[in-house]
């Protein structure tokens, strides 16, 4: 089940178990990116739009469903394949969880009555649901997208987060978010933290100080630090560093810029400082990375 794309959007797929996948789509480009992937009727699909928006097209484009920022889409149809045909808008990111119905049912064997569409009446029917997701789910999605871990534990980490995500998705308790994350009970704080992330990414070559950032979003320095780590799983500047290095790596891969130009674009006044930062992140220099890409 290979993914197909018409552009340079970022895509990552993590196999959790046999018949259980996590797909991560990120489009930081200025144009829409299209993705397609075979998904047959044995699978149930959960789609979570963390940022921006996207459209799922079905039946050769004759039918479509939109998914917007901080909203989810649940799909399954036991009679018909629902291949993924996604138009992801600019500056958008989306996480999809795809698993077989057999696997999904095994998660809730003892709780089937609690999940409306797991009942025997719905076994042979199609089902879809669109709804906003909670701040606590937004935290987990951000952690799935932005984790900074050794590759050897990537699958284990994502697996744990996906189980947590599914549990929270079906937990309809009105106090669930507050119990899960007291700080995020105030959704206004979440918006301010997201704004802080947007500001530092938009100004990554010359980012504001934490005090300036705190003042700009109207949140105390302490709450900025605590909230940012809670939502994105890292400190402000560690998160920014990872983003800068990822951006630099993608620029290198285009072959359009030299090392010094890329260093300047991500905020390093000298190429030696950029090379040192790149090596810290990827354990290799930009030049060696390019040689490895070309197979030299």
Phi, psi and omega in degrees: 000079183278145175276143175238139181221151180263001185204188187268036175292154180276136180218136178220139178234131179242123175276114180280307176209174177301124180078023185210108187235154168239128181244131180240122181244130176224124179242098178264007180281177179263003179232159179295144176243137179254136176234145173222145182204135178291129172220120184267180188288356176284350189251147169255145187235131172242127179238129182236119180266110183278326182210141176077225182195165178205170179227132175260127182251139181229162175052056180055036176086002181282347181219138182216156176229129178269146171231127186251169181309133179063031174232155181239161178221124178249130183224136161200152180209110184285351182257346190215136174295142177236075180298149181278118173231097189249129168258109182259121184288163180303148177056045182233151174221146187212141177241130178241139175244122184234122179216157178293152177299326178299314179296317181298314179300324182295337178288335189235023185311315183274353186239019188304325182294338183280335182259109191309314188272005177273351181295161183297333180296333184258003187304321185254020183249169172267156184209137170213151182213134175240132179197155176294151174252161189279163176303324180293326175291322177300322178298312182297318179298318178298321179292324178294322182281324193249014183297151179232084186228162176296137182307331184293337180249008181304310184297318180296316180298311182296321179301314179299317181293324181291320176298320177296318180300311181296320179299314181291325180302321182263003177269104185264012178300132181296339181260009187302314184295319182293320178294321182289322190202087185305322182301323186274005175299332176268100184294339178297324176298319180299316179298321181292320179294319178297322178297320178300318179297316180298322181294313183291327179288325179288339182236039189294332179288328177222073184288152176291161173289165178299323179295318179294319179296316178303315181294320184293324182267352178074042180223142181298156181302318181297315181291326175299310182297311183295314183293320180297316180295324181293318183279316188254001173073014182201165176289165183304309187282331174293319177298315180296319179301313180299319179296316181298318180291323177295317178296317179298319180298318180293324176294320177301317184295336179287335182074012185265348185227150173272174186299318181296318179296318180293318178304316179296321181297329181256011169100019178251123185286338177232148181294329181295322178293320178295316180300318179296319180293317180298318180294323178299320182282314190247003179060027176203162179273160177305319181296315179293325178298315179296320177298321179295321179297319183279351179078016181279000000 
